[in-house]
Amino acid sequence: MADDPLTETYDPNSKLVGRAQGIYASSCQQEIGLLMSLSYSFVDGPYNGSTFTLVGKNSAANPVREMPIVGGTGLFRMARGYAIAKTHWFDITTGDAIVGYNVTLIH
């Protein structure tokens, strides 16, 4: 289960703009891979009240990953697109990470 903060920058103390909420599970035997189903919900700024949903494989050990956006609500209604994820910090002991997302949507 996930309920993680979305912030304006990679600094965890930067302004909270939303939450990433959903589930992810280990999905690969040969690599660190996750099957993710997450809704990115905005709680502030111009996208307040809107969401988009990411569903797909996250090859978490790769420095840069691409994952599909399959829908949305509010300003992102019927969105399609992709997210490029890049890990900026990872603690192997706790599993905590800071991941930056660059998202391109068509809606």
C-alpha positions in Angstrom: 0.0 0.0 0.0 1.2 3.5 -0.7 0.1 6.9 0.5 3.1 9.1 -0.2 3.5 12.9 -0.4 3.9 14.7 -3.7 6.0 17.8 -3.3 7.0 20.6 -5.6 10.7 19.6 -5.6 12.9 16.6 -4.6 13.3 18.2 -1.1 10.9 16.4 1.2 10.4 19.6 3.1 9.2 21.5 -0.1 5.5 22.4 -0.5 3.0 19.5 -0.5 0.9 19.5 -3.7 -0.7 16.1 -3.5 -0.5 12.4 -2.6 0.4 9.2 -4.5 -2.0 6.6 -3.3 -2.5 3.0 -4.3 -0.7 -0.3 -4.4 2.5 -1.8 -5.7 3.8 -5.4 -5.5 7.0 -7.2 -6.4 6.4 -8.6 -9.9 9.8 -10.0 -11.2 12.1 -12.8 -10.3 15.2 -11.6 -12.3 15.2 -7.9 -11.4 13.7 -5.4 -8.9 10.4 -4.8 -10.6 7.1 -3.6 -9.2 3.6 -3.7 -10.6 2.1 -0.3 -9.7 -1.4 1.0 -9.6 -1.3 4.6 -8.2 -3.5 7.6 -8.3 -1.7 10.9 -8.1 -4.2 13.3 -6.4 -3.6 17.0 -6.2 -4.6 18.9 -3.1 -3.2 22.4 -3.9 -2.3 24.7 -6.8 -3.9 24.8 -10.3 -4.6 21.0 -10.3 -6.3 20.9 -6.9 -9.0 18.2 -6.9 -7.7 16.5 -10.1 -6.0 13.1 -10.4 -4.2 10.9 -12.9 -3.6 7.2 -12.7 -0.4 5.3 -13.4 -0.7 1.5 -14.0 2.2 -0.6 -15.1 5.6 -2.1 -14.5 8.3 -0.1 -12.7 11.8 -1.6 -13.2 12.9 0.1 -10.0 16.6 -0.8 -10.4 16.9 1.2 -13.6 18.1 4.8 -13.2 15.3 6.0 -15.5 11.9 4.3 -16.1 8.9 4.9 -18.3 5.4 4.0 -17.1 1.9 4.5 -18.7 -0.8 7.0 -17.5 -4.2 5.4 -18.2 -6.7 8.0 -17.1 -7.6 10.8 -14.8 -10.3 13.0 -13.3 -11.0 16.7 -13.0 -8.6 18.7 -15.3 -7.1 15.4 -16.3 -10.3 13.6 -17.3 -9.7 10.9 -19.9 -5.9 11.6 -19.7 -3.4 9.4 -21.5 0.3 9.7 -21.4 3.5 8.5 -19.7 5.6 9.2 -16.7 9.4 9.2 -16.7 10.6 8.3 -13.2 14.1 8.9 -11.9 15.3 7.9 -8.4 17.2 10.7 -6.6 17.7 9.0 -3.3 17.2 5.4 -1.9 17.8 3.9 1.5 18.4 0.2 1.1 17.8 -0.4 4.8 14.3 1.2 5.1 13.3 1.0 1.4 12.5 4.7 1.5 13.1 6.6 -1.7 12.8 10.0 -3.3 11.7 9.6 -6.9 11.2 12.5 -9.4 8.4 12.2 -12.0 8.3 14.0 -15.3 4.7 13.4 -16.6 3.4 14.1 -20.2 -0.4 14.0 -20.5 -2.8 14.3 -23.4 -6.3 15.2 -22.2 
